[in-house]
Amino acid sequence: MNFETLLQTLVFGFFVGSLYGVAAIGLSLVFGVMKILNVAHGELMMLAGYVSYFVFSLFGIDPFVSILISIPVLFCVGLLLDRLVYRRIHLLTGEAKIKNSLLVSFGLSLILQALAIQFFTADERAIQASYSGYSLTLGGIILPYTRLISLFIIFGVISLLHWFLQRTITGKAIRAAAEDAEAANLAGINIQRFYMLTLALSAALSGLAGSLVIIGYGITPTVGVVWLLRGLIVVVLAGTGSIFGTFSAGILLGLVEAISSTLFGAASREIVGLVMFLVVLVLRPQGLFGKKG
Amino acid sequence: MLEVKNLGVAYGDVRAVWDISFHVNVGEIVVLIGPNGAGKTSTLRSIAGLQPIVAGQVDYLNKPIHQPKLFTHAHELVSQGIVLVHEGRRLFGSMSVSENLELGAFSPQARKVKNRTLTQVFEMFPRLAERKDQRANTMSGGEQQMLAIGRAMMGLPKLLILDEPSLGLAPLVVKLIFDVIRELNQQGMTILLVEQNAKRALALASRAYVIEQGRIAGTGTGAALLNDPNVQHSYLGGVL
């Protein structure tokens, strides 16, 4: 394998890794703040993909513009899910909470998959925009425009999220609830309301991720689990607490997958992430960027 | 101001508080003393709206706030003026001093006068002003306790509840904390205090209650309890 092929592989790994990062930030936000694992996160991405697909195929709305629709739609789905499903789980504590969150969200993911097969059929959908085939070539390396725009949008959104969590009082309240829910409650913060907002934000991020996935890669009703698995690996790699840490871990997974599939064949792609997952769990359980304790 | 009637608190099948009744009048410093595991912290957590009660009733400003079937959450009580400084301080350790204080003024009415309250907090604890950009968990125990009290002040408490504010602190800092409690009281804040340091606490108290095994075992003015032979024996090390 020559240098150019390697570089090209890494570039594509970087692009897909940025999406792993976004998927993982959504998962990590809910896990860090609410201490529940939302297994249905991948299905929320899948739904967002279909939102983009249908507004494109029915109304001809540009897939990147459709993010402006899929994000608010998924934000509302998040609010609704919290109201109908997760609110009951917040009332539990400790082990009962994590166990029930797993069971309930796993059930939810199955239901969403079944509904998607029913209404959208099991066919794979993707969006071919007029500019889909075009790319920038830099020193022999191909940079498709769609991937570049995706990356640009992702950087914008996670920077905005970072600013929101670090600088605004609402963001600080979310961080306070993540750090110590009782102490936040004693400071006058209505925990339930901020949990609801957190789930909605996470769903909105899955909205972004899902729309970008259908532009670059394609969506089926069962695609969620693939992205969920990648997201989980990234969350474990990164540890919770840092948006850019999680994003970097996403990129890392993308790069490692790309290299291993070039070197050892496409099948190794599925394995390498899980191997990293195990190694990090054994050697550095707080994650690469997480803090101890 | 606060009236606790036959309070019962349980964690699952484990009863922490059996039958506790006491009251706090406006402007008082009321102290609860008692051995570890007597139910003091559970009592405070219930009053502040962190733990539902299983028996009895708690009234605040002549209105019931807690009954076995009525639970007012902590954040609602903060806007009504009940603020608890939890045992162990419970700061937001990864955030700065300023951010902790800002979050203390989260309720709408507190947020409106945030800057004015902040000036008062910094006047009372100049150390916090010096360290306002420092991460809370990198400060000393004494500074952290100042921040915990400062954060509570930001919520504009009418009734400030403190759980073991002097625990694990150096004697000089303990004195500072008690001076601050006295000063806040003189400014008109009503105080409910749980303390291991019974001698200092009783010296400060308008009235005090002794809690043992989830029940009230005695009550009196601070001075009366300081001179009570049983209290001296059990909580004041037998010497005075």
Interface residues (C-beta under 8 A of the other chain):
Chain A: I169 K172 A173 R175 A176 E179 D180 E182 A183 A184 N185 L186 A187 G188 I189 N190 I191 G241
Chain B: A48 G49 L50 H73 A74 H75 V78 S79 V83 L84 H86 R90 L91 F92 G93 S94 M95 E99 E102 L103 G104 A105 F106 S107 A110 R111 R151 G155
